[in-house]
Structures are given as C-alpha cells and as structure tokens.
Amino acid sequence: MFEARLVQGSMWKKILEAIKDLLNEAIFDCSSTGITLQAMDSSHVSLVSLSMKSEGFETYRCDRNLSMGIHLPR
C-alpha cells in the first residue's frame, strides 16, 4: 500500500510546476524512507534531483518500493 499526504497540498503542485519546464516525464521512486526523483532534461544539461523524506508528510506509508511515472505536458 502507498499513501502520502502533505499538510499543504499546494506544495506538490509547486514542485510539479517547477520541474515541468525541464522534464517531459518524471519517475518518482517511492520507498519507506520517502520519495525521490533524479532525472536529466532532454538536452542533458540540467539535472533535477528531489528528495522528500517521509517525516515531511502528514501521513506517509509505503509497504514496498515502487516507481510512479508522471507525464508533464508543457
């Protein structure tokens, strides 16, 4: 089971807005310790590295490691 709830849901929207100009798609790796993302832009100039620790969420549960892909249209 996977559940992640932020105190301020607008934070997730701000994160996606910040990376959508660099990435066409993002694959978030979820584990018991939190959510991470590491990806290069299409021209291999910029590296996006994001780490959201489980302690930063109001509710966080990840019973097994999983990857969650999101298409980011511009």
PQR file of N, CA, C, O and H, with PARSE charges and radii, in Angstrom:
ATOM      1  N   MET A   1       0.835  -1.167   0.000 -0.4000 1.5000
ATOM      2  CA  MET A   1       0.000   0.000   0.000 -0.0000 2.0000
ATOM      3  C   MET A   1       0.886   1.238   0.000  0.5500 1.7000
ATOM      4  O   MET A   1       1.931   1.265   0.651 -0.5500 1.4000
ATOM      5  N   PHE A   2       0.464   2.260  -0.733 -0.4000 1.5000
ATOM      6  CA  PHE A   2       1.174   3.543  -0.760 -0.0000 2.0000
ATOM      7  C   PHE A   2       0.204   4.654  -0.427  0.5500 1.7000
ATOM      8  O   PHE A   2      -0.870   4.757  -1.020 -0.5500 1.4000
ATOM      9  H   PHE A   2      -0.384   2.239  -1.262  0.4000 1.0000
ATOM     10  N   GLU A   3       0.594   5.494   0.537 -0.4000 1.5000
ATOM     11  CA  GLU A   3      -0.203   6.659   0.903 -0.0000 2.0000
ATOM     12  C   GLU A   3       0.752   7.770   1.320  0.5500 1.7000
ATOM     13  O   GLU A   3       1.639   7.561   2.147 -0.5500 1.4000
ATOM     14  H   GLU A   3       1.466   5.410   1.019  0.4000 1.0000
ATOM     15  N   ALA A   4       0.563   8.953   0.739 -0.4000 1.5000
ATOM     16  CA  ALA A   4       1.377  10.112   1.099 -0.0000 2.0000
ATOM     17  C   ALA A   4       0.468  11.333   1.120  0.5500 1.7000
ATOM     18  O   ALA A   4      -0.183  11.649   0.124 -0.5500 1.4000
ATOM     19  H   ALA A   4      -0.157   9.122   0.066  0.4000 1.0000
ATOM     20  N   ARG A   5       0.427  12.005   2.238 -0.4000 1.5000
ATOM     21  CA  ARG A   5      -0.432  13.179   2.380 -0.0000 2.0000
ATOM     22  C   ARG A   5       0.405  14.332   2.929  0.5500 1.7000
ATOM     23  O   ARG A   5       1.017  14.229   3.992 -0.5500 1.4000
ATOM     24  H   ARG A   5       0.956  11.748   3.048  0.4000 1.0000
ATOM     25  N   LEU A   6       0.415  15.429   2.179 -0.4000 1.5000
ATOM     26  CA  LEU A   6       1.123  16.626   2.613 -0.0000 2.0000
ATOM     27  C   LEU A   6       0.184  17.518   3.421  0.5500 1.7000
ATOM     28  O   LEU A   6      -1.021  17.535   3.174 -0.5500 1.4000
ATOM     29  H   LEU A   6      -0.083  15.513   1.316  0.4000 1.0000
ATOM     30  N   VAL A   7       0.727  18.251   4.375 -0.4000 1.5000
ATOM     31  CA  VAL A   7      -0.068  19.204   5.146 -0.0000 2.0000
ATOM     32  C   VAL A   7      -0.614  20.271   4.201  0.5500 1.7000
ATOM     33  O   VAL A   7      -1.784  20.646   4.284 -0.5500 1.4000
ATOM     34  H   VAL A   7       1.707  18.237   4.576  0.4000 1.0000
ATOM     35  N   GLN A   8       0.243  20.756   3.304 -0.4000 1.5000
ATOM     36  CA  GLN A   8      -0.172  21.726   2.294 -0.0000 2.0000
ATOM     37  C   GLN A   8      -0.104  21.050   0.934  0.5500 1.7000
ATOM     38  O   GLN A   8       0.986  20.856   0.394 -0.5500 1.4000
ATOM     39  H   GLN A   8       1.193  20.452   3.237  0.4000 1.0000
ATOM     40  N   GLY A   9      -1.245  20.692   0.377 -0.4000 1.5000
ATOM     41  CA  GLY A   9      -1.295  20.026  -0.922 -0.0000 2.0000
ATOM     42  C   GLY A   9      -0.750  20.887  -2.039  0.5500 1.7000
ATOM     43  O   GLY A   9      -0.331  20.367  -3.073 -0.5500 1.4000
ATOM     44  H   GLY A   9      -2.129  20.850   0.815  0.4000 1.0000
ATOM     45  N   SER A  10      -0.747  22.199  -1.848 -0.4000 1.5000
ATOM     46  CA  SER A  10      -0.233  23.103  -2.874 -0.0000 2.0000
ATOM     47  C   SER A  10       1.274  22.911  -3.072  0.5500 1.7000
ATOM     48  O   SER A  10       1.808  23.298  -4.112 -0.5500 1.4000
ATOM     49  H   SER A  10      -1.087  22.622  -1.008  0.4000 1.0000
ATOM     50  N   MET A  11       1.956  22.331  -2.108 -0.4000 1.5000
ATOM     51  CA  MET A  11       3.391  22.077  -2.231 -0.0000 2.0000
ATOM     52  C   MET A  11       3.673  21.136  -3.400  0.5500 1.7000
ATOM     53  O   MET A  11       4.621  21.357  -4.154 -0.5500 1.4000
ATOM     54  H   MET A  11       1.522  22.017  -1.264  0.4000 1.0000
ATOM     55  N   TRP A  12       2.864  20.092  -3.558 -0.4000 1.5000
ATOM     56  CA  TRP A  12       3.032  19.141  -4.657 -0.0000 2.0000
ATOM     57  C   TRP A  12       2.846  19.846  -6.006  0.5500 1.7000
ATOM     58  O   TRP A  12       3.587  19.591  -6.955 -0.5500 1.4000
ATOM     59  H   TRP A  12       2.094  19.912  -2.945  0.4000 1.0000
ATOM     60  N   LYS A  13       1.858  20.728  -6.080 -0.4000 1.5000
ATOM     61  CA  LYS A  13       1.614  21.485  -7.307 -0.0000 2.0000
ATOM     62  C   LYS A  13       2.810  22.375  -7.630  0.5500 1.7000
ATOM     63  O   LYS A  13       3.200  22.481  -8.793 -0.5500 1.4000
ATOM     64  H   LYS A  13       1.255  20.936  -5.309  0.4000 1.0000
ATOM     65  N   LYS A  14       3.395  23.009  -6.629 -0.4000 1.5000
ATOM     66  CA  LYS A  14       4.558  23.868  -6.846 -0.0000 2.0000
ATOM     67  C   LYS A  14       5.764  23.063  -7.327  0.5500 1.7000
ATOM     68  O   LYS A  14       6.528  23.535  -8.169 -0.5500 1.4000
ATOM     69  H   LYS A  14       3.079  22.923  -5.684  0.4000 1.0000
ATOM     70  N   ILE A  15       5.935  21.868  -6.806 -0.4000 1.5000
ATOM     71  CA  ILE A  15       7.036  21.004  -7.240 -0.0000 2.0000
ATOM     72  C   ILE A  15       6.865  20.644  -8.713  0.5500 1.7000
ATOM     73  O   ILE A  15       7.811  20.751  -9.493 -0.5500 1.4000
ATOM     74  H   ILE A  15       5.315  21.484  -6.122  0.4000 1.0000
ATOM     75  N   LEU A  16       5.661  20.217  -9.096 -0.4000 1.5000
ATOM     76  CA  LEU A  16       5.411  19.851 -10.487 -0.0000 2.0000
ATOM     77  C   LEU A  16       5.559  21.048 -11.418  0.5500 1.7000
ATOM     78  O   LEU A  16       6.085  20.907 -12.522 -0.5500 1.4000
ATOM     79  H   LEU A  16       4.892  20.129  -8.462  0.4000 1.0000
ATOM     80  N   GLU A  17       5.107  22.213 -10.994 -0.4000 1.5000
ATOM     81  CA  GLU A  17       5.260  23.434 -11.805 -0.0000 2.0000
ATOM     82  C   GLU A  17       6.736  23.762 -12.014  0.5500 1.7000
ATOM     83  O   GLU A  17       7.120  24.225 -13.089 -0.5500 1.4000
ATOM     84  H   GLU A  17       4.679  22.328 -10.097  0.4000 1.0000
ATOM     85  N   ALA A  18       7.563  23.529 -11.003 -0.4000 1.5000
ATOM     86  CA  ALA A  18       8.980  23.861 -11.089 -0.0000 2.0000
ATOM     87  C   ALA A  18       9.737  22.945 -12.046  0.5500 1.7000
ATOM     88  O   ALA A  18      10.679  23.386 -12.703 -0.5500 1.4000
ATOM     89  H   ALA A  18       7.251  23.153 -10.130  0.4000 1.0000
ATOM     90  N   ILE A  19       9.341  21.682 -12.133 -0.4000 1.5000
ATOM     91  CA  ILE A  19      10.096  20.742 -12.964 -0.0000 2.0000
ATOM     92  C   ILE A  19       9.504  20.535 -14.348  0.5500 1.7000
ATOM     93  O   ILE A  19      10.171  19.963 -15.210 -0.5500 1.4000
ATOM     94  H   ILE A  19       8.575  21.324 -11.598  0.4000 1.0000
ATOM     95  N   LYS A  20       8.282  20.977 -14.592 -0.4000 1.5000
ATOM     96  CA  LYS A  20       7.634  20.673 -15.870 -0.0000 2.0000
ATOM     97  C   LYS A  20       8.310  21.342 -17.058  0.5500 1.7000
ATOM     98  O   LYS A  20       8.205  20.841 -18.177 -0.5500 1.4000
ATOM     99  H   LYS A  20       7.740  21.442 -13.891  0.4000 1.0000
ATOM    100  N   ASP A  21       8.997  22.454 -16.848 -0.4000 1.5000
ATOM    101  CA  ASP A  21       9.697  23.117 -17.940 -0.0000 2.0000
ATOM    102  C   ASP A  21      10.995  22.403 -18.307  0.5500 1.7000
ATOM    103  O   ASP A  21      11.533  22.617 -19.393 -0.5500 1.4000
ATOM    104  H   ASP A  21       9.082  22.861 -15.938  0.4000 1.0000
ATOM    105  N   LEU A  22      11.497  21.567 -17.422 -0.4000 1.5000
ATOM    106  CA  LEU A  22      12.738  20.841 -17.679 -0.0000 2.0000
ATOM    107  C   LEU A  22      12.504  19.409 -18.141  0.5500 1.7000
ATOM    108  O   LEU A  22      13.256  18.893 -18.968 -0.5500 1.4000
ATOM    109  H   LEU A  22      11.060  21.392 -16.539  0.4000 1.0000
ATOM    110  N   LEU A  23      11.470  18.766 -17.614 -0.4000 1.5000
ATOM    111  CA  LEU A  23      11.257  17.340 -17.885 -0.0000 2.0000
ATOM    112  C   LEU A  23       9.954  17.100 -18.633  0.5500 1.7000
ATOM    113  O   LEU A  23       8.956  17.781 -18.397 -0.5500 1.4000
ATOM    114  H   LEU A  23      10.859  19.186 -16.943  0.4000 1.0000
ATOM    115  N   ASN A  24       9.972  16.126 -19.535 -0.4000 1.5000
ATOM    116  CA  ASN A  24       8.752  15.697 -20.220 -0.0000 2.0000
ATOM    117  C   ASN A  24       7.997  14.675 -19.384  0.5500 1.7000
ATOM    118  O   ASN A  24       6.768  14.617 -19.404 -0.5500 1.4000
ATOM    119  H   ASN A  24      10.783  15.572 -19.726  0.4000 1.0000
ATOM    120  N   GLU A  25       8.747  13.881 -18.658 -0.4000 1.5000
ATOM    121  CA  GLU A  25       8.132  12.917 -17.737 -0.0000 2.0000
ATOM    122  C   GLU A  25       9.054  12.731 -16.543  0.5500 1.7000
ATOM    123  O   GLU A  25      10.274  12.856 -16.647 -0.5500 1.4000
ATOM    124  H   GLU A  25       9.746  13.928 -18.642  0.4000 1.0000
ATOM    125  N   ALA A  26       8.448  12.434 -15.424 -0.4000 1.5000
ATOM    126  CA  ALA A  26       9.204  12.247 -14.188 -0.0000 2.0000
ATOM    127  C   ALA A  26       8.828  10.901 -13.586  0.5500 1.7000
ATOM    128  O   ALA A  26       7.653  10.538 -13.528 -0.5500 1.4000
ATOM    129  H   ALA A  26       7.456  12.332 -15.339  0.4000 1.0000
ATOM    130  N   ILE A  27       9.836  10.172 -13.144 -0.4000 1.5000
ATOM    131  CA  ILE A  27       9.600   8.891 -12.492 -0.0000 2.0000
ATOM    132  C   ILE A  27      10.049   9.025 -11.040  0.5500 1.7000
ATOM    133  O   ILE A  27      11.242   9.088 -10.744 -0.5500 1.4000
ATOM    134  H   ILE A  27      10.791  10.467 -13.191  0.4000 1.0000
ATOM    135  N   PHE A  28       9.072   9.067 -10.152 -0.4000 1.5000
ATOM    136  CA  PHE A  28       9.323   9.211  -8.725 -0.0000 2.0000
ATOM    137  C   PHE A  28       9.512   7.825  -8.121  0.5500 1.7000
ATOM    138  O   PHE A  28       8.690   6.934  -8.334 -0.5500 1.4000
ATOM    139  H   PHE A  28       8.103   9.016 -10.393  0.4000 1.0000
ATOM    140  N   ASP A  29      10.593   7.645  -7.368 -0.4000 1.5000
ATOM    141  CA  ASP A  29      10.857   6.391  -6.676 -0.0000 2.0000
ATOM    142  C   ASP A  29      10.380   6.531  -5.232  0.5500 1.7000
ATOM    143  O   ASP A  29      10.822   7.414  -4.498 -0.5500 1.4000
ATOM    144  H   ASP A  29      11.261   8.370  -7.195  0.4000 1.0000
ATOM    145  N   CYS A  30       9.484   5.655  -4.849 -0.4000 1.5000
ATOM    146  CA  CYS A  30       8.883   5.702  -3.518 -0.0000 2.0000
ATOM    147  C   CYS A  30       9.385   4.521  -2.695  0.5500 1.7000
ATOM    148  O   CYS A  30       9.400   3.384  -3.165 -0.5500 1.4000
ATOM    149  H   CYS A  30       9.124   4.938  -5.446  0.4000 1.0000
ATOM    150  N   SER A  31       9.791   4.803  -1.473 -0.4000 1.5000
ATOM    151  CA  SER A  31      10.249   3.752  -0.554 -0.0000 2.0000
ATOM    152  C   SER A  31       9.779   4.110   0.846  0.5500 1.7000
ATOM    153  O   SER A  31       9.108   5.123   1.040 -0.5500 1.4000
ATOM    154  H   SER A  31       9.779   5.728  -1.091  0.4000 1.0000
ATOM    155  N   SER A  32      10.122   3.299   1.800 -0.4000 1.5000
ATOM    156  CA  SER A  32       9.685   3.548   3.172 -0.0000 2.0000
ATOM    157  C   SER A  32      10.315   4.811   3.757  0.5500 1.7000
ATOM    158  O   SER A  32       9.810   5.355   4.739 -0.5500 1.4000
ATOM    159  H   SER A  32      10.667   2.475   1.643  0.4000 1.0000
ATOM    160  N   THR A  33      11.413   5.280   3.162 -0.4000 1.5000
ATOM    161  CA  THR A  33      12.092   6.475   3.675 -0.0000 2.0000
ATOM    162  C   THR A  33      11.604   7.768   3.038  0.5500 1.7000
ATOM    163  O   THR A  33      11.882   8.849   3.558 -0.5500 1.4000
ATOM    164  H   THR A  33      11.823   4.838   2.364  0.4000 1.0000
ATOM    165  N   GLY A  34      10.878   7.683   1.916 -0.4000 1.5000
ATOM    166  CA  GLY A  34      10.354   8.878   1.263 -0.0000 2.0000
ATOM    167  C   GLY A  34      10.282   8.748  -0.248  0.5500 1.7000
ATOM    168  O   GLY A  34      10.321   7.643  -0.791 -0.5500 1.4000
ATOM    169  H   GLY A  34      10.652   6.805   1.493  0.4000 1.0000
ATOM    170  N   ILE A  35      10.176   9.887  -0.922 -0.4000 1.5000
ATOM    171  CA  ILE A  35      10.022   9.947  -2.373 -0.0000 2.0000
ATOM    172  C   ILE A  35      11.233  10.676  -2.957  0.5500 1.7000
ATOM    173  O   ILE A  35      11.609  11.747  -2.482 -0.5500 1.4000
ATOM    174  H   ILE A  35      10.145  10.784  -0.481  0.4000 1.0000
ATOM    175  N   THR A  36      11.837  10.089  -3.986 -0.4000 1.5000
ATOM    176  CA  THR A  36      12.983  10.716  -4.651 -0.0000 2.0000
ATOM    177  C   THR A  36      12.755  10.775  -6.152  0.5500 1.7000
ATOM    178  O   THR A  36      12.003   9.981  -6.718 -0.5500 1.4000
ATOM    179  H   THR A  36      11.532   9.219  -4.373  0.4000 1.0000
ATOM    180  N   LEU A  37      13.411  11.720  -6.771 -0.4000 1.5000
ATOM    181  CA  LEU A  37      13.390  11.873  -8.226 -0.0000 2.0000
ATOM    182  C   LEU A  37      14.764  12.342  -8.644  0.5500 1.7000
ATOM    183  O   LEU A  37      15.321  13.266  -8.051 -0.5500 1.4000
ATOM    184  H   LEU A  37      14.022  12.364  -6.311  0.4000 1.0000
ATOM    185  N   GLN A  38      15.314  11.706  -9.667 -0.4000 1.5000
ATOM    186  CA  GLN A  38      16.557  12.170 -10.261 -0.0000 2.0000
ATOM    187  C   GLN A  38      16.434  11.951 -11.758  0.5500 1.7000
ATOM    188  O   GLN A  38      16.281  10.820 -12.220 -0.5500 1.4000
ATOM    189  H   GLN A  38      14.862  10.955 -10.148  0.4000 1.0000
ATOM    190  N   ALA A  39      16.503  13.053 -12.522 -0.4000 1.5000
ATOM    191  CA  ALA A  39      16.303  12.968 -13.969 -0.0000 2.0000
ATOM    192  C   ALA A  39      17.031  14.102 -14.668  0.5500 1.7000
ATOM    193  O   ALA A  39      17.213  15.181 -14.104 -0.5500 1.4000
ATOM    194  H   ALA A  39      16.628  13.972 -12.148  0.4000 1.0000
ATOM    195  N   MET A  40      17.444  13.847 -15.902 -0.4000 1.5000
ATOM    196  CA  MET A  40      18.088  14.858 -16.737 -0.0000 2.0000
ATOM    197  C   MET A  40      17.057  15.429 -17.701  0.5500 1.7000
ATOM    198  O   MET A  40      16.107  14.748 -18.087 -0.5500 1.4000
ATOM    199  H   MET A  40      17.296  12.971 -16.360  0.4000 1.0000
ATOM    200  N   ASP A  41      17.256  16.683 -18.085 -0.4000 1.5000
ATOM    201  CA  ASP A  41      16.392  17.257 -19.110 -0.0000 2.0000
ATOM    202  C   ASP A  41      16.745  16.631 -20.460  0.5500 1.7000
ATOM    203  O   ASP A  41      17.737  15.909 -20.564 -0.5500 1.4000
ATOM    204  H   ASP A  41      18.029  17.236 -17.772  0.4000 1.0000
ATOM    205  N   SER A  42      15.948  16.901 -21.488 -0.4000 1.5000
ATOM    206  CA  SER A  42      16.121  16.237 -22.786 -0.0000 2.0000
ATOM    207  C   SER A  42      17.446  16.582 -23.456  0.5500 1.7000
ATOM    208  O   SER A  42      17.951  15.780 -24.242 -0.5500 1.4000
ATOM    209  H   SER A  42      15.142  17.488 -21.403  0.4000 1.0000
ATOM    210  N   SER A  43      18.021  17.739 -23.177 -0.4000 1.5000
ATOM    211  CA  SER A  43      19.299  18.115 -23.782 -0.0000 2.0000
ATOM    212  C   SER A  43      20.497  17.717 -22.909  0.5500 1.7000
ATOM    213  O   SER A  43      21.641  18.005 -23.262 -0.5500 1.4000
ATOM    214  H   SER A  43      17.611  18.390 -22.539  0.4000 1.0000
ATOM    215  N   HIS A  44      20.244  17.071 -21.794 -0.4000 1.5000
ATOM    216  CA  HIS A  44      21.278  16.594 -20.856 -0.0000 2.0000
ATOM    217  C   HIS A  44      22.140  17.729 -20.334  0.5500 1.7000
ATOM    218  O   HIS A  44      23.356  17.585 -20.203 -0.5500 1.4000
ATOM    219  H   HIS A  44      19.315  16.837 -21.508  0.4000 1.0000
ATOM    220  N   VAL A  45      21.515  18.848 -20.038 -0.4000 1.5000
ATOM    221  CA  VAL A  45      22.212  19.998 -19.471 -0.0000 2.0000
ATOM    222  C   VAL A  45      21.879  20.147 -17.989  0.5500 1.7000
ATOM    223  O   VAL A  45      22.757  20.443 -17.178 -0.5500 1.4000
ATOM    224  H   VAL A  45      20.527  18.965 -20.145  0.4000 1.0000
ATOM    225  N   SER A  46      20.623  19.945 -17.643 -0.4000 1.5000
ATOM    226  CA  SER A  46      20.169  20.153 -16.262 -0.0000 2.0000
ATOM    227  C   SER A  46      19.810  18.831 -15.597  0.5500 1.7000
ATOM    228  O   SER A  46      19.218  17.943 -16.211 -0.5500 1.4000
ATOM    229  H   SER A  46      19.910  19.705 -18.302  0.4000 1.0000
ATOM    230  N   LEU A  47      20.179  18.725 -14.338 -0.4000 1.5000
ATOM    231  CA  LEU A  47      19.824  17.569 -13.526 -0.0000 2.0000
ATOM    232  C   LEU A  47      18.800  18.007 -12.490  0.5500 1.7000
ATOM    233  O   LEU A  47      19.014  18.971 -11.755 -0.5500 1.4000
ATOM    234  H   LEU A  47      20.660  19.446 -13.839  0.4000 1.0000
ATOM    235  N   VAL A  48      17.698  17.296 -12.441 -0.4000 1.5000
ATOM    236  CA  VAL A  48      16.681  17.539 -11.419 -0.0000 2.0000
ATOM    237  C   VAL A  48      16.857  16.457 -10.353  0.5500 1.7000
ATOM    238  O   VAL A  48      16.801  15.264 -10.653 -0.5500 1.4000
ATOM    239  H   VAL A  48      17.524  16.513 -13.039  0.4000 1.0000
ATOM    240  N   SER A  49      17.065  16.879  -9.125 -0.4000 1.5000
ATOM    241  CA  SER A  49      17.214  15.950  -8.020 -0.0000 2.0000
ATOM    242  C   SER A  49      16.303  16.410  -6.889  0.5500 1.7000
ATOM    243  O   SER A  49      16.429  17.529  -6.393 -0.5500 1.4000
ATOM    244  H   SER A  49      17.110  17.848  -8.882  0.4000 1.0000
ATOM    245  N   LEU A  50      15.394  15.545  -6.492 -0.4000 1.5000
ATOM    246  CA  LEU A  50      14.397  15.880  -5.478 -0.0000 2.0000
ATOM    247  C   LEU A  50      14.353  14.764  -4.445  0.5500 1.7000
ATOM    248  O   LEU A  50      14.361  13.582  -4.791 -0.5500 1.4000
ATOM    249  H   LEU A  50      15.292  14.635  -6.895  0.4000 1.0000
ATOM    250  N   SER A  51      14.308  15.145  -3.188 -0.4000 1.5000
ATOM    251  CA  SER A  51      14.176  14.169  -2.105 -0.0000 2.0000
ATOM    252  C   SER A  51      13.166  14.697  -1.102  0.5500 1.7000
ATOM    253  O   SER A  51      13.355  15.761  -0.513 -0.5500 1.4000
ATOM    254  H   SER A  51      14.302  16.105  -2.907  0.4000 1.0000
ATOM    255  N   MET A  52      12.100  13.948  -0.914 -0.4000 1.5000
ATOM    256  CA  MET A  52      11.071  14.297   0.066 -0.0000 2.0000
ATOM    257  C   MET A  52      11.041  13.172   1.105  0.5500 1.7000
ATOM    258  O   MET A  52      10.571  12.070   0.823 -0.5500 1.4000
ATOM    259  H   MET A  52      11.946  13.083  -1.392  0.4000 1.0000
ATOM    260  N   LYS A  53      11.542  13.458   2.294 -0.4000 1.5000
ATOM    261  CA  LYS A  53      11.618  12.438   3.332 -0.0000 2.0000
ATOM    262  C   LYS A  53      10.237  12.172   3.932  0.5500 1.7000
ATOM    263  O   LYS A  53       9.379  13.053   3.970 -0.5500 1.4000
ATOM    264  H   LYS A  53      11.925  14.353   2.522  0.4000 1.0000
ATOM    265  N   SER A  54      10.049  10.967   4.388 -0.4000 1.5000
ATOM    266  CA  SER A  54       8.753  10.558   4.936 -0.0000 2.0000
ATOM    267  C   SER A  54       8.323  11.425   6.114  0.5500 1.7000
ATOM    268  O   SER A  54       7.127  11.596   6.350 -0.5500 1.4000
ATOM    269  H   SER A  54      10.747  10.251   4.357  0.4000 1.0000
ATOM    270  N   GLU A  55       9.282  11.973   6.856 -0.4000 1.5000
ATOM    271  CA  GLU A  55       8.959  12.811   8.010 -0.0000 2.0000
ATOM    272  C   GLU A  55       8.294  14.126   7.603  0.5500 1.7000
ATOM    273  O   GLU A  55       7.648  14.767   8.431 -0.5500 1.4000
ATOM    274  H   GLU A  55      10.254  11.834   6.665  0.4000 1.0000
ATOM    275  N   GLY A  56       8.440  14.531   6.356 -0.4000 1.5000
ATOM    276  CA  GLY A  56       7.861  15.777   5.875 -0.0000 2.0000
ATOM    277  C   GLY A  56       6.396  15.688   5.496  0.5500 1.7000
ATOM    278  O   GLY A  56       5.780  16.698   5.154 -0.5500 1.4000
ATOM    279  H   GLY A  56       8.965  14.010   5.683  0.4000 1.0000
ATOM    280  N   PHE A  57       5.832  14.493   5.554 -0.4000 1.5000
ATOM    281  CA  PHE A  57       4.436  14.276   5.198 -0.0000 2.0000
ATOM    282  C   PHE A  57       3.575  14.179   6.449  0.5500 1.7000
ATOM    283  O   PHE A  57       4.039  13.750   7.505 -0.5500 1.4000
ATOM    284  H   PHE A  57       6.332  13.672   5.832  0.4000 1.0000
ATOM    285  N   GLU A  58       2.332  14.579   6.320 -0.4000 1.5000
ATOM    286  CA  GLU A  58       1.377  14.413   7.419 -0.0000 2.0000
ATOM    287  C   GLU A  58       1.134  12.928   7.655  0.5500 1.7000
ATOM    288  O   GLU A  58       1.155  12.453   8.791 -0.5500 1.4000
ATOM    289  H   GLU A  58       1.954  14.928   5.463  0.4000 1.0000
ATOM    290  N   THR A  59       0.904  12.207   6.567 -0.4000 1.5000
ATOM    291  CA  THR A  59       0.746  10.753   6.591 -0.0000 2.0000
ATOM    292  C   THR A  59       1.619  10.175   5.497  0.5500 1.7000
ATOM    293  O   THR A  59       1.574  10.649   4.361 -0.5500 1.4000
ATOM    294  H   THR A  59       0.887  12.593   5.644  0.4000 1.0000
ATOM    295  N   TYR A  60       2.412   9.163   5.812 -0.4000 1.5000
ATOM    296  CA  TYR A  60       3.238   8.515   4.791 -0.0000 2.0000
ATOM    297  C   TYR A  60       3.314   7.024   5.085  0.5500 1.7000
ATOM    298  O   TYR A  60       3.625   6.604   6.199 -0.5500 1.4000
ATOM    299  H   TYR A  60       2.448   8.779   6.735  0.4000 1.0000
ATOM    300  N   ARG A  61       3.020   6.233   4.051 -0.4000 1.5000
ATOM    301  CA  ARG A  61       3.112   4.787   4.169 -0.0000 2.0000
ATOM    302  C   ARG A  61       3.483   4.207   2.810  0.5500 1.7000
ATOM    303  O   ARG A  61       2.821   4.486   1.810 -0.5500 1.4000
ATOM    304  H   ARG A  61       2.767   6.574   3.146  0.4000 1.0000
ATOM    305  N   CYS A  62       4.528   3.412   2.772 -0.4000 1.5000
ATOM    306  CA  CYS A  62       4.945   2.742   1.548 -0.0000 2.0000
ATOM    307  C   CYS A  62       5.435   1.348   1.948  0.5500 1.7000
ATOM    308  O   CYS A  62       6.547   1.190   2.451 -0.5500 1.4000
ATOM    309  H   CYS A  62       5.066   3.185   3.584  0.4000 1.0000
ATOM    310  N   ASP A  63       4.603   0.361   1.720 -0.4000 1.5000
ATOM    311  CA  ASP A  63       4.902  -1.002   2.158 -0.0000 2.0000
ATOM    312  C   ASP A  63       5.971  -1.688   1.313  0.5500 1.7000
ATOM    313  O   ASP A  63       6.675  -2.571   1.803 -0.5500 1.4000
ATOM    314  H   ASP A  63       3.700   0.490   1.311  0.4000 1.0000
ATOM    315  N   ARG A  64       6.097  -1.289   0.045 -0.4000 1.5000
ATOM    316  CA  ARG A  64       7.135  -1.852  -0.824 -0.0000 2.0000
ATOM    317  C   ARG A  64       7.597  -0.773  -1.796  0.5500 1.7000
ATOM    318  O   ARG A  64       6.840   0.143  -2.118 -0.5500 1.4000
ATOM    319  H   ARG A  64       5.525  -0.572  -0.354  0.4000 1.0000
ATOM    320  N   ASN A  65       8.828  -0.879  -2.258 -0.4000 1.5000
ATOM    321  CA  ASN A  65       9.370   0.101  -3.189 -0.0000 2.0000
ATOM    322  C   ASN A  65       8.568   0.093  -4.488  0.5500 1.7000
ATOM    323  O   ASN A  65       8.195  -0.967  -4.991 -0.5500 1.4000
ATOM    324  H   ASN A  65       9.443  -1.623  -1.996  0.4000 1.0000
ATOM    325  N   LEU A  66       8.309   1.282  -5.023 -0.4000 1.5000
ATOM    326  CA  LEU A  66       7.591   1.384  -6.287 -0.0000 2.0000
ATOM    327  C   LEU A  66       8.027   2.641  -7.023  0.5500 1.7000
ATOM    328  O   LEU A  66       8.551   3.578  -6.421 -0.5500 1.4000
ATOM    329  H   LEU A  66       8.612   2.143  -4.615  0.4000 1.0000
ATOM    330  N   SER A  67       7.802   2.649  -8.338 -0.4000 1.5000
ATOM    331  CA  SER A  67       8.089   3.795  -9.171 -0.0000 2.0000
ATOM    332  C   SER A  67       6.791   4.320  -9.724  0.5500 1.7000
ATOM    333  O   SER A  67       5.926   3.561 -10.161 -0.5500 1.4000
ATOM    334  H   SER A  67       7.377   1.888  -8.827  0.4000 1.0000
ATOM    335  N   MET A  68       6.665   5.647  -9.699 -0.4000 1.5000
ATOM    336  CA  MET A  68       5.435   6.291 -10.148 -0.0000 2.0000
ATOM    337  C   MET A  68       5.800   7.298 -11.234  0.5500 1.7000
ATOM    338  O   MET A  68       6.478   8.286 -10.954 -0.5500 1.4000
ATOM    339  H   MET A  68       7.367   6.264  -9.345  0.4000 1.0000
ATOM    340  N   GLY A  69       5.365   7.063 -12.458 -0.4000 1.5000
ATOM    341  CA  GLY A  69       5.667   7.943 -13.568 -0.0000 2.0000
ATOM    342  C   GLY A  69       4.555   8.946 -13.811  0.5500 1.7000
ATOM    343  O   GLY A  69       3.370   8.624 -13.722 -0.5500 1.4000
ATOM    344  H   GLY A  69       4.814   6.260 -12.686  0.4000 1.0000
ATOM    345  N   ILE A  70       4.966  10.174 -14.121 -0.4000 1.5000
ATOM    346  CA  ILE A  70       4.012  11.240 -14.408 -0.0000 2.0000
ATOM    347  C   ILE A  70       4.447  11.952 -15.676  0.5500 1.7000
ATOM    348  O   ILE A  70       5.590  12.398 -15.780 -0.5500 1.4000
ATOM    349  H   ILE A  70       5.929  10.435 -14.194  0.4000 1.0000
ATOM    350  N   HIS A  71       3.537  12.062 -16.647 -0.4000 1.5000
ATOM    351  CA  HIS A  71       3.790  12.814 -17.865 -0.0000 2.0000
ATOM    352  C   HIS A  71       3.543  14.291 -17.564  0.5500 1.7000
ATOM    353  O   HIS A  71       2.514  14.659 -16.997 -0.5500 1.4000
ATOM    354  H   HIS A  71       2.608  11.700 -16.563  0.4000 1.0000
ATOM    355  N   LEU A  72       4.497  15.125 -17.951 -0.4000 1.5000
ATOM    356  CA  LEU A  72       4.422  16.552 -17.642 -0.0000 2.0000
ATOM    357  C   LEU A  72       4.306  17.363 -18.939  0.5500 1.7000
ATOM    358  O   LEU A  72       5.322  17.754 -19.513 -0.5500 1.4000
ATOM    359  H   LEU A  72       5.333  14.826 -18.412  0.4000 1.0000
ATOM    360  N   PRO A  73       3.085  17.616 -19.399 -0.5600 1.5000
ATOM    361  CA  PRO A  73       2.953  18.415 -20.616  0.2800 2.0000
ATOM    362  C   PRO A  73       3.340  19.870 -20.350  0.5500 1.7000
ATOM    363  O   PRO A  73       3.129  20.394 -19.257 -0.5500 1.4000
ATOM    364  N   ARG A  74       3.907  20.507 -21.372 -0.4000 1.5000
ATOM    365  CA  ARG A  74       4.373  21.906 -21.211 -0.0000 2.0000
ATOM    366  C   ARG A  74       3.303  22.874 -21.516  0.5500 1.7000
ATOM    367  O   ARG A  74       3.521  24.082 -21.432 -0.5500 1.4000
ATOM    368  H   ARG A  74       4.078  20.081 -22.260  0.4000 1.0000
TER
END
